Amino acid sequence: MSKTQRDQFVQNMPSFNLDTLADSWSSPIVARSEVGTFSGGLLHPRTLANLDSLNEGPGKILIGNRACYSTQKLVAWMKQRQKG
């Protein structure tokens, strides 16, 4: 792909707004097992489990023995890590 083609591709890409993730999710929490679905495949539940163990995740909520995340805090955390 030439530089011109790449520039045209980037210009024509729709902008991605992470806030739409929270707006389209029907619950105020996201189960860790559903993080992949919530993020459209951007995150994997194991990734968040690993980051949680390093205290670098979005802050989990434990309900019984299941980890979940506040939808708003998860999106804010994703925005903080977003580049470009």
N, C-alpha and C positions, 0 to 999 in steps of 0.2 A: 504494500500500500504506500503510495507516495505521500509526501508531506501535505500536498494540496488535498488529496482524498481524505487524509486523516483529519485535517482541519475542517473540511466540509462535514464529515461524519460527526465530529464533536459539536459543531454548530447546530446540527439538526437533531441531536439527542435531546429528548425531553428532559427538563430539569427534574431532579428527584428530591422531593420534600419529605423528610422523615416524619414530619408532623402528621402526614396523612395516614401513617401506620396506626397511630393512636386513635384517630378519628374513625377509621374503618374497623377497629377491633370492638367487639360487642361487650367486653368485660373490662373492669378497672384493673384486673390483674392478668398476668400471662404466666401460665405454668411453664417451668423450665422445659418440659417435654414439648411444648408448643412454640418455643422460641423460633425454631426454623420456619414454621408456618407464619408466625407473626411478622418476621423480618423478610419474608420472601426468599428465604434461603441464604441470607447474608450472614446469619449466625447459626451456630450449631449448639445444641444443648451441652455437649461435652466441653465446648470452648468456654461457655459461661461457668460450668462447674469448675474448670481449671482456674479461671480468673477469680471466682469466688474464693477458692482455697488460698489464693495469693492476696486476698482483700483488694482486688482490682476490678471487681465486677460492679454492677449497678446497685448492689445492695439487695440481698434476697430476703424474702419473707418465708418463714417455714410454717406450713399448715400441716400439722401431723408430721410426717416425715417427707413431705413433698415440698420442694423449693419452688417459689414463684416470685414474680417481680411486679412492682407497680408499673402499670402501662406508661404513665407519664415519666417516671424515673428512668425506665428502660429507654425510652425515646431520648430523654435528655442525655443519658450516658452515651447512646449511639451518636448523637449530634456532637458531643464532646470529642469523640474518637474519629469523627468524619474528617477526611482530608480532601482538599480540593474543591 
